[in-house]
Amino acid sequence: MSYTSFKRNKKELSFMKIFDSHCHINDKSFDKDRDEVIKRANENGITHMLIAGVTIETCLHALEIAEKYSNIYTSVGIHPHDASSCSEETIKKLQKLSESDYVKAWGETGLDFHRMHSPADVQEKWLLRQIDAASEVDLPLIFHERDSEKRFLEIIKNNRPNSGVVHCFSGTLDEMKAYLDLGLYIGITGVVTILQRGEQLRQILQYLPEDRILIETDAPYLAPAPQKNKTRRNEPSFLPGVLQKIAEVKNMDPETLSGVIFKNTTDLFRIE
């Protein structure tokens, strides 16, 4: 398919400096055109990306990609879906990988009680261990939470991370405020652009301080509007529309907001 309809005018994008704080461009769906995807991202104002790890294998692949491009970074971690495959040996391997200059965070880790690919107690065990592991190597955390009925919030309140982001936020206003009180950032995806599904998120977004926002694609998942009507695969080049929707909701100048969010991201990941 052609992506020309997704490109924005270069003058329109000249003010944009966007960091896709969470993507999975190491996914097999990008194997045939990964270089083109990265090129399109750069052409659309995406100056930096972070590939989030979910297994040992995906972390290794992400690191290979990051080593090829100067503007791509990675995280290391085990997703709650894959918690059953985690072990102390896995943690040690991830800590070894974290010695790379390209690794800027730990995760994604957390709780997902929606599909229950791993038992709840196993997810909780390795979430706790990964919070400790991230602290041991001094990395911020990337958290995943879905349908945990406040159990995730209870765990991180009792085992406070030094810093981190709740990626792909989909919770309530009270939950967001609790995360903010813990010093965490909030990751906003293309869901905010979707008419019905994004309504609650847009309402909550009005109460989210600008200096605590990160934006992300979670590519290849969660394609935003209007691109989702043309392709199921999300990619970093779609992110300007997400930023512009956030600016619209918060009644802010997109250029100003892009600078604030970019600084938020580089501050969290300690990137010069």
Beta strands, then each sheet from edge to edge (+ up, - down):
strand 1: 18-23
strand 2: 46-51
strand 3: 72-76
strand 4: 103-112
strand 5: 141-146
strand 6: 164-166
strand 7: 185-188
strand 8: 213-215
sheet 1: 1+ 2+ 3+ 4+ 5+ 6+ 7+ 8+
end
